[in-house]
Amino acid sequence: MGMSPSRVVQLFFLVSSIAHGYQFVRRTHGLLTPTSLASARSLTMFLGGESKKLIGKADTTKIGTTTVPSVGIGTISWSSDSLTQLQNLELQSLVNTACQKNVAFFDTAERYGSNVKTAMGLGWGETERLTRKLLANSLPDEQKPIIATKFTPSPWRTDPKSVVEACKQSMKRLGVEQIDLYQLHMPDIVKPFRAFGISSQPLDEVYWEGLAQCYHEGLVANVGVSNYGPTLLARCQEALGKRGVPLASNQIAYSLIGRQNGAQETIDKCNELGIKALAAFPFAMGILTGKYTNTVLADTDDMDTLTSLATSRKTSLEIRDLTRYAKGDGKTIPVGGIQPLMDVMQKIGKKRRKTIAQVALNYIICKGAIPIPGARTQAQLRDNLGAMGWRLSSTEIRLLENEADRLGFAFEGAGFKRTSEKFVGYGVEKWRLD
C-alpha cells in the first residue's frame, strides 16, 4: 500500500529532525513541522497567530483583475533532477503550506528547469510540470493557487499564433484551464545571426498581438511583460489598449541595491501607468538576507530559518561574485562591501522584530511592487511571509536608500545570472531599461 502525500511529508520531516535535533509541533492536517526550541513560539505564531491574523486582514494587492498576496513565490530554483527525492518533499511541504494559508501565488516560466538547463536556456517546461505535480499532490481543502508563467521570445516564434500555441502548451503542463498571468519573459532580443551581420526587426509587436489573442480567447486572465523599460512599456500598453487588452504587469530585477540602470524609473513608470510591478531578485541573490556577510547569524535565533538561509545551491562562480559584493574586493567594490547597509537593516529589523530578509522585501512592497523571492523550503516561505502585514515608515525608507546609495555600487547579478542579460545558448543577449 502506498503512502499518502501528507504521510510522505511527515516521514521527510522525521528524517530531518533526527539530522538536526529538532523538536516537533503538530498542526492541522496531521503535518509535523520541524522547529528548534528557540523557534517554537514563532512557529506557533505563523500557524495560528500573527501571520494568520495578518493574512486574514488581507495584505493583498491586484494584478489586473486578480487579487494576489503582497509577496509572491518564485520557482526558478525548483528542480526535479536531484539524486534523492528529499528536495521534492521540501517543495511539496512549501506548496501545501502556501495553499493552506491562502498565499499560493507562484511565478514560473516555460524556460525554467534544472539549474544547469535553466542557465543554458534549455529548461523548457520542466518547472511547469513540476508545479502541476506538486499542486496535484496538495490536500483537497487547500485554496486555489494563482499561477503566473512566461513566454520566451525566440527566433522560430515569428507570429501571434506561436504565442497562443505556447500558452496552450503551458496550460497543459500546468494542468490549468486558464493562466492567471501570462507574461512575455523579455523583449525580443534573441538574434543569433546578428553576429554575422544578419539582423531582423524586433517582433515585440507581433508578440503583443499574440498576448491579445490569448486574452480574447480566454486562455489567460491577465497579460504582462518582463524586463521592459519605461519607453517600451508605454508602447506596449498603448498597443494592447487598442486591442481592448489591459497590460497588467511588468516584472524586472529590483531590490534595495538594484535601483540603478533604469530600474527605479521603471518602477515609477509602472506606478504612473497603473501597471503592477513585480520584483525579481528582491534579495539580490541572497546578499540582502545577510548570509554572505554572516549578519544572518546575529539576526535571528530561529534555527529552521537559519538553516534554510545559510544553505546554498549556487555555483562557485555565483558565490565568488556574491562574496565580492558582500565583503568587497578593494577594486570595483569597496572593502567592507554591503556591510554598512546590513548594519542599518539589522537595526531596523531588531526594532521591529523582523529579519533582515523581511526588511528587504517590505521595502519593495512600500515602493509599490510585489517581490517575487525564490523559495525552496517551508522555512523560507515562513520568513518571506513575515514581510507582510506591516510597512516601513517613510523615515526608515529614506535611511535605507541613503545608506544603499552611499555604497557606491549596484547589484547587477552573479555568475551567469544577470539582471539585464540572459545566456541564450549561443551567447549572451542584453537589454536596457530605457
C-alpha positions, 0 to 999 in steps of 0.5 A: 500500500502506498503512502499518502502525500501528507504521510510522505511529508511527515516521514521527510520531516522525521528524517530531518529532525533526527539530522538536526535535533529538532523538536516537533509541533503538530498542526492541522492536517496531521503535518509535523513541522520541524522547529528548534526550541528557540523557534517554537513560539514563532512557529506557533505564531505563523500557524495560528497567530500573527501571520494568520491574523495578518493574512486574514486582514488581507495584505493583498494587492491586484494584478489586473483583475486578480487579487494576489498576496503582497509577496509572491513565490518564485520557482526558478530554483525548483528542480526535479533532477536531484539524486534523492527525492528529499528536495521534492518533499521540501517543495511539496511541504512549501506548496501545501503550506502556501495553499493552506494559508491562502498565499499560493501565488507562484511565478514560473516560466516555460524556460525554467528547469534544472539549474544547469538547463535553466542557465543554458536556456534549455529548461523548457517546461520542466518547472511547469510540470513540476508545479502541476505535480506538486499542486496535484499532490496538495490536500483537497481543502487547500485554496486555489493557487494563482499561477503566473508563467512566461513566454520566451521570445525566440527566433522560430516564434515569428507570429501571434499564433506561436504565442497562443500555441505556447500558452496552450502548451503551458496550460497543459503542463500546468494542468490549468484551464486558464493562466492567471498571468501570462507574461512575455519573459523579455523583449525580443532580443534573441538574434543569433545571426546578428553576429554575422551581420544578419539582423531582423526587426524586433517582433515585440509587436507581433508578440503583443498581438499574440498576448491579445489573442490569448486574452480574447480567447480566454486562455489567460486572465491577465497579460504582462511583460518582463524586463521592459523599460519605461519607453517600451512599456508605454508602447506596449500598453498603448498597443494592447489598449487598442486591442481592448487588452489591459497590460497588467504587469511588468516584472524586472530585477529590483531590490534595495541595491538594484535601483540603478540602470533604469530600474527605479524609473521603471518602477515609477513608470509602472506606478504612473501607468497603473501597471503592477510591478513585480520584483525579481531578485528582491534579495539580490541573490541572497546578499540582502538576507545577510548570509554572505556577510554572516549578519544572518547569524546575529539576526535571528535565533530561529534555527529552521530559518537559519538553516534554510538561509545559510544553505546554498545551491549556487555555483562557485562562480555565483558565490565568488561574485556574491562574496565580492559584493558582500565583503568587497574586493578593494577594486570595483567594490569597496572593502567592507562591501554591503556591510554598512547597509546590513548594519542599518537593516539589522537595526531596523529589523531588531526594532521591529522584530523582523529579519533582515530578509523581511526588511528587504522585501517590505521595502519593495512592497512600500515602493509599490511592487510585489517581490517575487523571492525564490523559495525552496523550503517551508522555512523560507516561505515562513520568513518571506511571509513575515514581510507582510502585514506591516510597512516601513515608515517613510523615515526608515525608507529614506535611511535605507536608500541613503545608506544603499546609495552611499555604497557606491555600487549596484547589484547587477547579478552573479555568475551567469545570472544577470539582471539585464542579460540572459545566456541564450545558448549561443551567447549572451543577449542584453537589454536596457531599461530605457 
